[in-house]
Amino acid sequence: MNFAIAWHGIAFTEMDFIVSNHPEHKDELANALRVMTQALRTDANTVGESRGEGVRIAFFDPLVVDFHVAAADRRVQILSVRLRTLLF
């Protein structure tokens, strides 16, 4: 059974800001989002590292993603997104 993924408003805004300010890296960012989505949908409980209280952090180069896993409901909420490194 897959996990449903929802974006917290601030996380969506952060991702939009990253994409808007780095259009020359749109393919790399799109690939990172695809990898993230696939990983979180299939096995959110083991992706990345636990930060307690259901919150986890994962690295999908070049992105760092904080998310909350509600295992009983099979739901993931993306809490924040940022760049791991500067894009050149």
N, C-alpha and C positions, 0 to 999 in steps of 0.2 A: 504494500500500500504506500502510495506517495504522500509526501507532505505538501500542503498548500502553502504558497508563499505570498506574503503581503508586505508592502513597503510602508514604513512609517513616513509621515509627511516630510520630516526633515531629511531623512535618508534619500527620498526621491529628489528633493531639492539639491542635496549635495551631489548626487549622481548627475543631475542635469547641469550643474555648474561645471563639473569635471568634463563632461562631454562638450559643452559649449565652449570651454576655454582651451580645449585640446582637439580641435576637429581633425588635425593631421594624424591623430592616433585613433580615429574612430574604429578601425578594424581591430586593433589590439584591445580596445575597451569592449567592443562588442563580443570578442572572443572570451574575454575574462567574465563577462556577464553570462554568456552561454555556459561556460564551465561551472560558474557559481550556481546557476539555476539548476543544472543537472545534479550537481553534488548535493545541494540542499533538498531537492525534491526526493532523492532516493535514500539518503541516509543522514539527515541533519543532526542526529544525536552524536555522531562520531566525527563530523567535519570540524577541523580546526581544533582549538583549545578551549576548555571550559573556563569561564570567569565567574562561575557560581550563579545560583538562582535561575538556572536555565539560560543564562547569557553565554554566548560563545564568540570567539574571534577567529576569523579565517583569512588566509592570504591567497588571493587570486590575482597574481601579478598582472598589472601593476596596482591592483586594488587591495585594500584592507577593509574587511566587512565585519561589523558587529551585528549579531542577530540573537533573537530570543527563540528558543524552541519550547513549544507547548506539546510535549510528546503525546499526552493523552488525547489531545484534539488533532494531532497530526498537522500542526500549523507552525510556520516559521514567520517571524516578523523581522524584516531588515530594519535595524535601528540606526546605523550610520555607515557611511562609505567615505573613504578617503584614499588618496594616492599613497602607495607605499614608498615610491621614489618619484623624483621629478622626471617628467617626460621631456626628452630633448629631441 
